[in-house]
């Protein structure tokens, strides 16, 4: 698979930040991603929220169906990633 060019990735970011509502986001991501890809993203986001709430890996695995390896990866990204998970977790916590 050919790697996307940085300008194309930036264009995707620009498209995402230009969305104005949940409905627009639903429509855009519904066209951009397969149902399986969208479900995978949702499961990772759910795992991040559950980790932030102090849930155990076992509880997350049972509820999401994610492997313990994926949960560990999400946990690492929450702690040591680019800060995106932490930013959004804080933002939804404040809402």
Secondary structure, DSSP 8 states (H G I E B T S, - for coil): -----HHHHHHHHHHHHT--SHHHHHHHHHHHS-HHHHHHHHHHHHHHHHHHTT--HHHHHHHH---HHHHHHHHHHHHHSSSHHHHHHHHHHH-
